[in-house]
Amino acid sequence: MQATLHWVGADAVNAEVRLYDHLFNHPTPGAGGDYAKDLNPNSLVVLKDCKLEPSLAEIGRNEVVQFERQGYFCLDRESEQGALAFNRTVGLRDMWAKAQAKG
């Protein structure tokens, strides 16, 4: 697994970051008769105690921000001051095409 290190100041705020991916591992879910077999067990990855720039604690509910090299995120509508949560809305790379190429 490859990791990317980002520097954040000592005044960083804590947040939960939710990384959404494709719900199914197959382009035609249920084609074999069972949708459950085609579910992607990694369709949601929740990262806890992420360190973010302090300015992100002040963004509005309808703002979209880009997390460097990760994608575009929005503040979760149930997020609160002191308990921030961000949802990835669009990733920067299309991992589906890579997965299909591998077979």
C-alpha positions in Angstrom: 0.0 0.0 0.0 1.3 3.4 -0.9 0.8 6.3 1.5 1.1 10.1 1.0 2.3 12.3 3.8 0.8 15.8 4.1 2.1 18.4 6.5 -0.5 20.1 8.7 0.2 22.7 11.3 0.1 22.0 15.1 -3.2 23.9 15.3 -4.9 21.2 13.1 -8.5 20.2 13.8 -9.7 16.6 14.2 -12.2 15.2 11.8 -13.7 12.0 10.5 -13.2 11.5 6.8 -15.4 9.2 4.8 -14.1 7.7 1.6 -16.9 6.4 -0.6 -16.2 4.0 -3.5 -18.2 1.9 -5.9 -21.0 -0.1 -4.2 -20.5 -3.1 -6.5 -17.3 -4.9 -7.7 -19.0 -5.9 -11.0 -20.3 -3.7 -13.8 -23.6 -5.7 -14.0 -24.4 -6.4 -10.3 -26.6 -9.5 -9.8 -25.9 -10.9 -13.3 -25.0 -14.2 -11.7 -28.3 -14.1 -9.7 -27.0 -12.7 -6.4 -26.4 -9.0 -5.9 -24.8 -9.6 -2.5 -21.9 -11.5 -4.1 -21.1 -8.4 -6.1 -21.1 -5.9 -3.2 -17.8 -4.1 -2.6 -16.9 -4.6 1.1 -14.7 -1.4 0.8 -17.4 0.8 -0.6 -17.1 3.0 2.6 -13.8 3.5 4.4 -14.0 5.7 7.5 -10.8 7.4 8.7 -11.0 8.6 12.3 -8.9 11.4 14.0 -7.7 12.9 10.7 -5.8 16.2 11.1 -7.2 19.0 8.9 -6.4 22.6 8.3 -8.1 24.8 10.9 -10.0 26.9 8.3 -12.0 23.8 7.4 -13.8 24.1 10.7 -15.4 27.3 9.4 -16.7 26.2 6.0 -20.4 26.2 5.1 -22.6 23.2 4.5 -22.8 23.8 0.8 -19.1 24.4 0.2 -16.9 21.9 -1.6 -13.2 21.6 -0.9 -10.4 19.7 -2.5 -8.2 17.6 -0.2 -4.9 17.5 -1.9 -4.3 14.4 -4.0 -7.5 12.8 -2.6 -10.5 14.4 -4.2 -13.4 16.7 -3.5 -15.2 16.7 -0.1 -18.2 18.3 1.5 -19.0 18.8 5.2 -21.5 16.1 6.3 -24.8 17.6 7.1 -24.8 16.1 10.6 -21.3 17.4 11.3 -21.0 19.7 14.4 -18.3 22.0 15.7 -15.8 19.8 17.5 -17.1 16.7 15.7 -16.4 17.4 12.0 -17.1 14.8 9.4 -16.3 15.2 5.6 -17.6 13.0 2.8 -15.7 12.4 -0.4 -18.0 13.3 -3.3 -15.5 12.8 -6.2 -12.2 11.1 -6.2 -9.3 12.3 -8.4 -8.5 9.0 -10.0 -10.8 6.5 -11.6 -10.0 3.3 -9.8 -12.8 1.4 -11.5 -11.0 1.5 -14.8 -7.9 0.1 -13.2 -9.8 -2.7 -11.5 -11.5 -3.7 -14.8 -8.1 -3.8 -16.6 -6.8 -6.2 -13.9 -9.8 -8.5 -14.5 
